[in-house]
Amino acid sequence: MKRHLGIFFRGAGMGAADAVPGVSGGTIAFVTGIYEELIHSIKQFGPGAFVAWRQGGLGRLALHLNLAFMLPLLAGIFLSLFSVAHLVVWLIDDYPLLLNGFFFGLVAASAVVVSRHLDDWRWWHLVPLAVGLLLAHGLPSLMPLVTQLGHPDLVLVVGGAIAISALLLPGVSGSFLLLTMGLYGTVMEGIRSFDVGLMALFGVGCLVGLFGFSRLLSWLLRHHHTATLQLLVGFIIGSLPVLWPWRELVRYQLGAEGQMIPLDYRYLTPADFAELTGDPARLLAVAALMLAGAALVLLLGWANRSAGAEGARPADRRAAAAGPRQGADKEEGSDA
């Protein structure tokens, strides 16, 4: 019961993070010690699940899908998304500097936590690090192309697939990509008003992206563990400019419904921000929240290492994540 409650609160943290443009639920999963188990568990939702059910009934299916982990995690994510959506919209509108300051510190410290897992680092691992940095920087500028697909339903499905894939990557914010696609307001309003049709279309895209991308990540983590972690560090570091509190929007375009889609920012010092906008920079409050976000992540990382969840060697962590499903993986064959 204690483990289930802990997983539930980790899911709640992921849901809260994914409601904020610029923050990834994958970052929260990583610093709370459940990232690799999450990826390997999602991968199990496929044809192999049917085989497990036929061979061992519901008990074997529950073990194959790692439902003891997935159900409390999903409950935390969805409860948080529906409850935090109202709060996040209010904070983004009224306290953007403070909110971005807190998450800037949180994400920056996450890069430190991820780097601690690189126990077999080689110089060529700088390559996936650079790739992660470039992708984190370039992806938002490509997202407005999604709006050119034409039909609004197709845009919602593709947007869902992209956003859920970003959820699985620490440092890449599905909410921010939705913002650059011009879909963030639409999706958040649909969640708040419980628009079943909109959520169904968005959900179909999420399922497609979730099942496809989780398999790719699972394979990479099993076969190229350190290089994949370096890629994730690149994503995390590359996402930091999006969260810099003192910035000015210098380039944008209007979406199909007249919403503003941000394309480029100019990053300012607190003094320049105050002079340019006439608004207070709130330097002390923002700096305090940056430190609070960083301290929270480092504390979580320390707690996980103390509990043994993050202190194990990479091979042990992968074996632990896949342990109850190894037999099922063999049954899957090509599905793995």
PLY file of the C-alpha trace (Angstrom):
ply
format ascii 1.0
element vertex 336
property float x
property float y
property float z
element edge 335
property int vertex1
property int vertex2
end_header
0.00 0.00 0.00
2.85 2.38 0.85
4.48 1.76 -2.55
1.17 2.33 -4.35
0.65 5.63 -2.54
4.18 6.72 -3.43
3.58 5.88 -7.09
0.27 7.77 -7.00
1.99 10.94 -5.75
4.71 10.57 -8.40
1.93 10.40 -11.01
0.32 13.51 -9.50
3.65 15.31 -9.87
3.89 14.21 -13.51
0.37 15.44 -14.24
1.04 18.80 -12.59
4.28 19.22 -14.57
2.63 18.36 -17.88
0.01 21.06 -17.35
2.78 23.71 -17.39
4.21 24.79 -20.78
7.96 24.21 -20.66
7.98 21.34 -18.15
7.90 17.60 -18.85
6.27 14.88 -16.81
9.17 12.69 -17.94
11.50 14.91 -15.89
9.44 14.25 -12.76
9.40 10.51 -13.51
13.18 10.47 -13.80
14.03 12.42 -10.65
11.53 10.36 -8.62
13.13 7.11 -9.75
10.40 5.55 -11.91
11.42 6.62 -15.43
12.82 3.36 -16.79
10.10 1.22 -15.20
7.52 3.56 -16.76
9.01 3.22 -20.26
9.36 -0.56 -20.08
5.82 -0.91 -18.64
4.20 1.18 -21.37
5.97 -0.93 -23.98
4.15 -4.00 -22.67
0.79 -2.67 -23.89
0.74 -4.45 -27.23
0.04 -7.83 -28.87
2.08 -9.57 -26.19
-0.61 -8.62 -23.64
-3.15 -10.77 -25.50
-0.72 -13.70 -25.47
-0.18 -13.30 -21.72
-3.93 -13.22 -21.11
-4.54 -16.37 -23.14
-1.76 -18.27 -21.40
-2.34 -17.20 -17.80
-5.62 -15.32 -17.52
-6.08 -12.00 -15.77
-3.37 -12.65 -13.21
-0.72 -13.17 -15.90
-2.03 -10.16 -17.81
-1.79 -7.92 -14.75
1.79 -9.08 -14.19
2.69 -8.61 -17.86
1.32 -5.06 -17.89
2.78 -4.24 -14.45
-0.64 -2.93 -13.38
0.43 -2.69 -9.75
2.65 0.16 -10.95
0.64 1.58 -13.86
-2.79 1.91 -12.23
-1.81 4.13 -9.26
0.52 6.14 -11.54
-2.23 6.81 -14.10
-4.70 7.64 -11.34
-2.28 10.26 -10.01
-1.62 11.71 -13.48
-5.27 12.06 -14.48
-6.47 13.35 -11.11
-3.72 15.95 -11.15
-4.39 16.99 -14.76
-8.07 17.60 -14.09
-7.54 19.31 -10.73
-4.39 21.31 -11.57
-5.60 22.60 -14.96
-7.54 25.44 -13.31
-4.68 26.39 -11.00
-2.07 26.34 -13.77
-4.11 28.59 -16.07
-4.45 31.08 -13.21
-0.73 30.96 -12.32
0.38 31.34 -15.95
-1.85 34.39 -16.36
-1.15 36.10 -13.02
2.27 34.88 -11.82
4.30 33.77 -14.87
7.66 34.94 -13.45
7.26 33.00 -10.22
5.97 29.86 -11.93
8.76 29.85 -14.52
11.36 30.55 -11.84
10.33 27.52 -9.80
10.35 25.18 -12.79
13.61 26.62 -14.14
15.34 25.56 -10.93
13.57 22.20 -10.97
14.56 21.36 -14.56
18.16 22.63 -14.16
18.67 20.39 -11.13
17.13 17.50 -13.08
20.05 17.62 -15.51
22.38 17.12 -12.53
20.33 14.16 -11.28
20.30 12.48 -14.70
24.06 13.01 -15.10
24.71 11.01 -11.95
23.60 7.86 -13.81
26.34 8.07 -16.44
28.71 5.55 -14.86
30.32 4.37 -18.12
30.66 7.73 -19.88
32.85 7.94 -23.02
33.88 11.01 -25.02
31.65 10.02 -27.95
28.63 10.37 -25.67
28.96 14.10 -26.37
27.29 13.33 -29.72
23.88 12.29 -28.30
24.18 15.19 -25.83
24.56 17.61 -28.76
21.69 15.93 -30.63
19.44 16.38 -27.60
20.37 20.06 -27.34
19.67 20.67 -31.04
16.35 18.82 -30.99
15.17 20.61 -27.85
16.02 23.92 -29.50
14.60 23.12 -32.93
11.41 21.16 -32.22
9.25 24.12 -31.13
9.99 26.00 -34.37
8.73 23.00 -36.39
5.46 22.57 -34.48
3.47 25.33 -36.27
3.71 23.13 -39.41
1.20 20.79 -37.75
-1.51 23.44 -38.13
-1.08 23.19 -41.91
-2.43 19.64 -41.98
-5.85 21.08 -42.67
-8.67 19.29 -40.86
-8.94 20.28 -37.16
-9.57 16.66 -36.11
-6.37 15.50 -37.80
-4.45 18.34 -36.16
-5.75 17.22 -32.75
-4.74 13.59 -33.35
-1.24 14.49 -34.56
-0.87 17.02 -31.74
-1.80 14.33 -29.21
0.78 11.91 -30.63
3.53 14.55 -30.46
2.57 15.80 -27.00
2.45 12.34 -25.42
5.81 11.43 -26.98
7.24 14.59 -25.41
5.79 13.51 -22.06
8.13 10.50 -22.16
11.21 12.69 -22.70
12.67 14.52 -19.71
13.13 18.18 -20.59
10.73 18.23 -23.55
7.39 19.75 -22.61
4.30 18.38 -24.33
2.41 21.44 -23.11
4.92 23.80 -24.69
4.81 21.91 -27.99
1.02 22.15 -27.86
1.43 25.88 -27.27
3.64 26.23 -30.35
1.10 24.19 -32.34
-1.65 26.56 -31.19
-3.45 23.70 -29.41
-2.64 24.35 -25.74
-5.62 26.60 -25.02
-7.97 24.35 -26.98
-6.89 21.18 -25.17
-6.81 22.74 -21.69
-10.26 24.26 -22.18
-11.52 20.89 -23.44
-10.21 19.22 -20.29
-11.70 21.89 -18.03
-15.12 21.71 -19.75
-14.95 17.90 -20.18
-15.42 18.03 -23.97
-15.70 14.29 -24.69
-15.32 14.60 -28.47
-12.18 16.70 -28.28
-10.63 14.51 -25.59
-11.41 11.37 -27.62
-9.59 12.69 -30.72
-6.68 13.91 -28.65
-6.64 10.58 -26.80
-6.38 8.58 -30.04
-3.27 10.55 -30.97
-1.87 10.01 -27.49
-2.31 6.24 -27.78
-0.56 6.13 -31.15
2.39 8.18 -29.91
2.57 6.38 -26.58
2.79 2.85 -27.94
5.16 3.70 -30.78
7.58 5.97 -28.96
7.72 3.88 -25.77
9.02 0.92 -27.79
11.78 3.02 -29.30
12.81 4.42 -25.91
12.69 1.00 -24.25
14.99 -0.46 -26.91
17.41 2.46 -26.61
17.55 2.21 -22.82
18.24 -1.54 -22.97
20.88 -1.45 -25.69
22.42 2.05 -25.46
21.77 3.09 -21.87
24.41 5.76 -21.27
24.09 7.29 -24.76
20.31 7.51 -24.26
20.74 9.20 -20.89
23.12 11.70 -22.51
20.45 12.39 -25.12
17.97 13.03 -22.29
20.42 15.38 -20.55
20.67 17.30 -23.83
16.88 17.60 -23.97
16.76 18.83 -20.38
19.48 21.46 -20.82
18.04 22.53 -24.17
14.63 23.16 -22.60
15.93 25.65 -20.01
15.65 28.79 -22.20
11.91 28.13 -22.56
11.57 28.50 -18.79
13.78 31.60 -18.35
11.43 33.98 -16.49
12.67 37.28 -17.95
12.08 37.07 -21.70
10.35 39.00 -24.45
8.35 37.46 -27.28
9.88 38.78 -30.52
8.30 36.53 -33.15
4.94 34.81 -33.34
2.22 33.79 -35.75
-1.55 33.60 -35.49
-3.23 30.20 -35.54
-6.38 29.23 -37.39
-8.57 30.52 -34.54
-6.61 33.73 -34.07
-4.54 32.43 -31.13
-0.97 33.63 -30.78
1.68 30.92 -31.38
5.11 31.89 -29.94
8.06 31.28 -32.27
11.04 33.11 -30.76
11.99 34.95 -27.58
14.66 37.43 -26.55
16.17 36.57 -23.19
16.74 39.49 -20.80
18.36 40.28 -17.49
15.96 41.10 -14.66
16.92 44.80 -14.87
16.35 44.93 -18.64
13.02 43.13 -18.24
11.81 45.66 -15.69
12.95 48.59 -17.84
11.45 47.19 -21.04
8.09 46.04 -19.70
7.59 48.41 -16.78
6.70 45.40 -14.61
8.68 44.45 -11.49
11.30 41.73 -12.08
10.65 40.19 -8.64
14.26 39.05 -8.58
14.36 37.89 -4.95
11.09 35.96 -5.14
12.01 34.31 -8.46
15.51 33.43 -7.25
14.07 31.92 -4.07
11.67 29.78 -6.09
14.48 28.70 -8.43
16.43 27.48 -5.39
13.30 25.82 -4.00
12.71 23.93 -7.26
16.34 22.81 -7.43
16.36 21.79 -3.76
13.20 19.74 -4.25
14.72 17.77 -7.12
18.03 17.20 -5.36
16.17 16.08 -2.23
14.10 13.63 -4.26
17.24 12.32 -5.93
18.91 11.84 -2.55
15.83 10.07 -1.16
15.71 7.71 -4.13
19.40 6.86 -3.81
18.97 6.25 -0.10
16.05 3.92 -0.77
18.08 2.07 -3.38
15.73 2.96 -6.24
18.26 5.17 -8.01
21.47 3.93 -6.41
21.60 0.64 -8.29
23.82 0.08 -11.28
22.15 0.68 -14.67
21.98 -3.03 -15.50
20.34 -3.71 -12.13
17.81 -0.93 -12.67
16.88 -2.26 -16.09
16.56 -5.77 -14.74
14.42 -4.54 -11.87
12.17 -2.60 -14.23
11.78 -5.56 -16.56
11.97 -8.32 -13.93
8.34 -9.48 -13.72
7.97 -9.11 -17.47
11.05 -10.88 -18.80
9.14 -14.06 -19.49
6.41 -12.08 -21.19
9.02 -10.33 -23.31
10.14 -13.67 -24.64
6.57 -14.51 -25.52
6.23 -11.21 -27.40
8.98 -12.00 -29.88
9.04 -9.21 -32.38
6.80 -7.03 -30.22
9.73 -6.37 -27.91
0 1
1 2
2 3
3 4
4 5
5 6
6 7
7 8
8 9
9 10
10 11
11 12
12 13
13 14
14 15
15 16
16 17
17 18
18 19
19 20
20 21
21 22
22 23
23 24
24 25
25 26
26 27
27 28
28 29
29 30
30 31
31 32
32 33
33 34
34 35
35 36
36 37
37 38
38 39
39 40
40 41
41 42
42 43
43 44
44 45
45 46
46 47
47 48
48 49
49 50
50 51
51 52
52 53
53 54
54 55
55 56
56 57
57 58
58 59
59 60
60 61
61 62
62 63
63 64
64 65
65 66
66 67
67 68
68 69
69 70
70 71
71 72
72 73
73 74
74 75
75 76
76 77
77 78
78 79
79 80
80 81
81 82
82 83
83 84
84 85
85 86
86 87
87 88
88 89
89 90
90 91
91 92
92 93
93 94
94 95
95 96
96 97
97 98
98 99
99 100
100 101
101 102
102 103
103 104
104 105
105 106
106 107
107 108
108 109
109 110
110 111
111 112
112 113
113 114
114 115
115 116
116 117
117 118
118 119
119 120
120 121
121 122
122 123
123 124
124 125
125 126
126 127
127 128
128 129
129 130
130 131
131 132
132 133
133 134
134 135
135 136
136 137
137 138
138 139
139 140
140 141
141 142
142 143
143 144
144 145
145 146
146 147
147 148
148 149
149 150
150 151
151 152
152 153
153 154
154 155
155 156
156 157
157 158
158 159
159 160
160 161
161 162
162 163
163 164
164 165
165 166
166 167
167 168
168 169
169 170
170 171
171 172
172 173
173 174
174 175
175 176
176 177
177 178
178 179
179 180
180 181
181 182
182 183
183 184
184 185
185 186
186 187
187 188
188 189
189 190
190 191
191 192
192 193
193 194
194 195
195 196
196 197
197 198
198 199
199 200
200 201
201 202
202 203
203 204
204 205
205 206
206 207
207 208
208 209
209 210
210 211
211 212
212 213
213 214
214 215
215 216
216 217
217 218
218 219
219 220
220 221
221 222
222 223
223 224
224 225
225 226
226 227
227 228
228 229
229 230
230 231
231 232
232 233
233 234
234 235
235 236
236 237
237 238
238 239
239 240
240 241
241 242
242 243
243 244
244 245
245 246
246 247
247 248
248 249
249 250
250 251
251 252
252 253
253 254
254 255
255 256
256 257
257 258
258 259
259 260
260 261
261 262
262 263
263 264
264 265
265 266
266 267
267 268
268 269
269 270
270 271
271 272
272 273
273 274
274 275
275 276
276 277
277 278
278 279
279 280
280 281
281 282
282 283
283 284
284 285
285 286
286 287
287 288
288 289
289 290
290 291
291 292
292 293
293 294
294 295
295 296
296 297
297 298
298 299
299 300
300 301
301 302
302 303
303 304
304 305
305 306
306 307
307 308
308 309
309 310
310 311
311 312
312 313
313 314
314 315
315 316
316 317
317 318
318 319
319 320
320 321
321 322
322 323
323 324
324 325
325 326
326 327
327 328
328 329
329 330
330 331
331 332
332 333
333 334
334 335
